[in-house]
Structure formats: structure tokens, C-alpha cells
Amino acid sequence: MTGRFYQTAYLNFIILYLLALHLTFPIFAHMEKFELNILGCGSALPTMRHNATSQVLNIREKLFMIDCGEGTQVQLRRSRLKFSRLNHIFISHLHGDHCFGLIGMISTFGMIERTADLHIYAHADLQKLMRPQLDFFCKGLPFDVVFHDINPVERTVVYDDRSVSVETIPLKHRLPTCGFLFREKPVPNHIIRDMIDFYKVPLFMINRIKNGEDFVCDDGTVIPNSKLTIPSDPPRSYAYCSDTLYNPEISEQIKGVDLLFHEATFLETEKARAKVTMHSTARQAAEIAKMSDVKKLMIGHFSARYDDDLCLLAEAKEIFPDTILANENLSINV
Amino acid sequence: MTGRFYQTAYLNFIILYLLALHLTFPIFAHMEKFELNILGCGSALPTMRHNATSQVLNIREKLFMIDCGEGTQVQLRRSRLKFSRLNHIFISHLHGDHCFGLIGMISTFGMIERTADLHIYAHADLQKLMRPQLDFFCKGLPFDVVFHDINPVERTVVYDDRSVSVETIPLKHRLPTCGFLFREKPVPNHIIRDMIDFYKVPLFMINRIKNGEDFVCDDGTVIPNSKLTIPSDPPRSYAYCSDTLYNPEISEQIKGVDLLFHEATFLETEKARAKVTMHSTARQAAEIAKMSDVKKLMIGHFSARYDDDLCLLAEAKEIFPDTILANENLSINV
């Protein structure tokens, strides 16, 4: 019995210690997820190497899907991301390789008894096209599919909550198309537990101190906020740009983002074809990254003609060295 | 130069010898393909093991697709079957896991410059649902999508050419559903070359003899057809039955087919669920096979709840030993 008591006490001590650590050291702030998961990064023709376009951005365990090509639901299953945490889907434009997976995924959500509303942000035409499909194939769905019509040619905030905002990035493609800019909201500073204890800061002051207030002791001494807190990490940002003609106009909007995904359908040798089909080359993607001073570039939306994407990577790296290739099942912390 | 001459002569000799063999021995008749390719054999919820339903029957290099769930186009690519040889698609019923792959596949066919019409045999509702999608996503398609409305509750021949006929098999499911019965047309007998030479049968008589005529020599002697030919293989048949409640009524129609595909969504332990959802158990599939005296049974349309389909196989084999499991990328000669 006594042994059991000590065991429990020991466990409690460890939990409290970890909690204290979590509150004190900023290293634990990195636990707040801002993670990009690639479900598909091919272009119009799906191949055995690349699925049609879809990505999931995991921001503090809320999942935001961007585009939803055919086969996305299986890729989502493969990613082991929790279906139930996905409530918002952003569709860049109405080409099949960016939205044909929606109906199947929604149908599956219905079968697995999802109840939370699913919000889809897309050009108004998607709603018109999908309503008859949903009415026929997904009769009696236990949740609502809520369409939010967006105007892709206008730069607007289409989503906003306490941790993130999403803004459209107008692009130039064969039909109305936009990218999406995800900006994390600032996180309060981290308090230094030892200092809080030392100055006997009462509990009700903690949040105010986290948000930047100084502390005034009983004897009137002012303890500056900088002595009580460690600044939180700067908010992170992710810009998704697919599909688009080389378009330097977006540079100002995506300036300095932590990660830029930019389509790189072709090599420079296919520059003429890129222009006709209103796509970009790997070099052009890198040039956008460079002029926008982004921290990292990921290229994707690879044409089926390339058996190996390394040639696209090499071309981009010549202009912007911190470039990586998108790939199915790749998960990257922004 | 002389060496080259002998080489060519030798090659010609081999080619002629093989040609003669081909005309003489019935073993070569087996070269006429009647091959079933499984592209997907899962049920409503796609998993990482099983794709949504689709099959391709290759009859003498003409491809007939049956059902077309999400992801079928990638599976078709994986199968290495030639896209251009697929002109006819049969849809058993309008549940998403049997038709969501159509729009993506048709869209891809458009991009790879297909020009031959594509014929789709399905309930009339499919056309209504797909037309707006085709008009929007597949504008300027270089071929026509021709819908043939079928009435699944009626047993009718929906396709017929000189090598095969396709008949609907009315099934019992939650909405109008049918299976498809593919029957090969008889092939002419194989002539015995040596006998043809021996009796000096003129060229113009060959086809008539293949089709069963006797030969009358110049001196009036009648050479019976059986001396000049070897009977061709009996025509083959394939019955596809998915999705359906246990339905012994189909037995008479599919009697003696060479291969029966029957859905086996559940085990007997889930018999009540099978009834409610209007599906079959593995045992029920086997019972249909047994009472229909088919040569071989393939089960598929497995529920996502089973991590291993061997339990379904074992259950079916108890009743009908010549049972095999469907599986993605399985190709079987009927």
C-alpha cells in the first residue's frame, strides 16, 4: 500500500515537473505544430509516381486541406492525419486535378459518421457543380457541407480564427485561380516560472504578463516584462501558389514567408509550353522565391513527362539554393 | 553476303513454320485472350489495401471496363493495359465506389488526345449527373462520351459484337443494380493444315470448312469436316455480380459460366449487417457459385473491417472449393 502511494507521488511529481518545464522553457513552444503534409504533387496527368494535387497544413492540430485531386482520401488515410480534425478545405481553381477527390472524400466522411460541418472555400462554380452530386451520392449526410464562394482574382482574407488567417493570392492561370497565404497569429510570450515564483506574481496576473504587461510588486517596484518572460517564436507563414504563369506581382504579398510552395510544372527547355498552358518553370518558381525573399521554397505540380524530378530541383537551386522537392507523404515542419 | 542470305532464309523458314503451327494446332487458339484484370476490389470505404471497384475484361485485345471507382485511372496505368483499346464501360449501379473514377479518367483520356468515342452503359441517372461535369471540366474533349441508358432491373443484351455479347444480370441492392454476363461468341474450327494440303483444298474453301462444311474432291469423294478440322475451344463466359443481397434467382442465368465474380463484403458473422446493407457474405457467394455450377468463383468487394481477406476465402471454400480472392493487379485467364 505504502509502495503504491510512493509510486503515485513520484508520478505526480514527474507530471508537475514536465508541466513546469513546458511553461518555462521556450523550447517547448516548438511543440505548436505548423506542419505541411504533401498528399499529391503531380500535375494534370496522374502517374504511378505522383498523385493529383492535395496538401494538408497542420496548424496546432487543426487541419487545413489545400486542393483535393482524385485519390486524396486514400492519401489522407496513408498520412495518418486525423480525418476529424479536418474542417476547412481550400480549392485553388476548378481543374479536375485539384478537386475531383472531393466527392469521394465527402462520401467517405459520411460513412464514418462525421458530424462536424465541412467548410469548402472555392470559386462559386464548384458549389453549382457539386450540389447535384452531393444530393444524389451523399443523401442523408450526417453533417453539412458549407460552401464559401471566393473570388480568386481578389486578394481577400477568406478565413480567420484565433490562431491563423488565410488570404487568397490572385494567380494567372487558364481559369480563375488563387493561391493561399496562411499566417499564424502571434503566440503570447512564455513566462519564466522561476521569476514568477521569486516575485510572487499572483495567478490572475499570469495572462496579462504573457501578453506584455510589467509587474508592480507590493512595495511599488516595477519588474519589466522582459525579466518575467521569454518572447514567443515569431508567427510562421506558408504561401501556396499553384497553378500559375510566372507572375512577379505576387512577390510583394508573399514577401519573407517561411515556406513558399510554388508550382514548377516544366523545365526551362519547355518555357514556351509553360507560357501557353499558363504554368511556370522550375527556374521561374525559384526567381519568385528569390525576389520574395522567402526562407524556403518547395516546388511541385510536376509534369508527367519527367521520370525524375531531380532535374527540376537542380534548375531551381541554381537560382534559389534553399529549394526542396515536394513528394507524396512528405511532412515538413515550417 | 551469302551468310546474310542464309540467315534471312532461315528466319523466313521459322516464321512460316510458326504460322503453319498456329493454323494447325488448337493449342494456339488459346492465344485468343479472355482475361480478367482486377483494378480494385474494395467496398465503399477505400483502404490502403484495396481500391474502389473496377475491373477490365480483355477479350481478344478489346477492353471492357466494369465499374470505375475513384483511382481507377491510376490502376489502369499500373495494369499496362492499353488505354486506346478501352471503348466500353459498364456501370453496375450508381454508388460512388463504382463510378467516382469516371470523370477523372475521361478527363485524362481528353488530355492524351483520344479520338475514339467512349461508350458508357449505365442507369440513366449517370448521364444526368455527368453531363454538367463533362461540360465544365472536359470542354472541347476530342471524342464523344456516348451514354447508353440501361434498365438494371431487366435482363437485356446491352452490348453485342461479333466476338462477345453482354447481358445485364438484375441484382438486389439499395438502388437499381445489375451485374453483367459476358459471353464469347463461338470461334470457327481450326483447320488441319496437313489434311488441307493432302486433299488439295483450294483457298476459297478454307473459311467455309472452318465454319463446318465438308469438302467434295474432284472425284466426288466427300471428306467430312471432322477429318479436316479440330473443333475450336468452347466459347468462354464471365459473370460479374456486385453488389447484391443473396439472390438465388440469378442462378439460372449464370449457370455453368467459366468464372463468376461475386461480391463477398462480409463474413457469415456479419450476416445481419449484410442483409441490412443488401450485401452478401462469403458463404452466400459460394452458395450461389455452387447452385449455378460455375467452374470458378472469385470473391471481392471486401469490407474495410477485414485486415486479411483469407478468412473470407476460407469461408467460401468450405462451400465451393474452387474459389479465389480478387486482388488489385490480379490478372487471370478465364
Interface residues (C-beta under 8 A of the other chain):
Chain A: A44 L45 P46 T47 M48 N51 A52 E70 G71 Q73 V74 R77 R78 L94 H95 G96 F100 G101 I103 G104 S107 T108 M111 I112 D125 L129 P132 Q133 F136 F137
Chain B: A44 L45 P46 T47 M48 N51 A52 E70 G71 Q73 V74 R77 R78 L94 H95 G96 F100 G101 I103 G104 S107 T108 M111 I112 D125 L129 P132 Q133 F136 F137
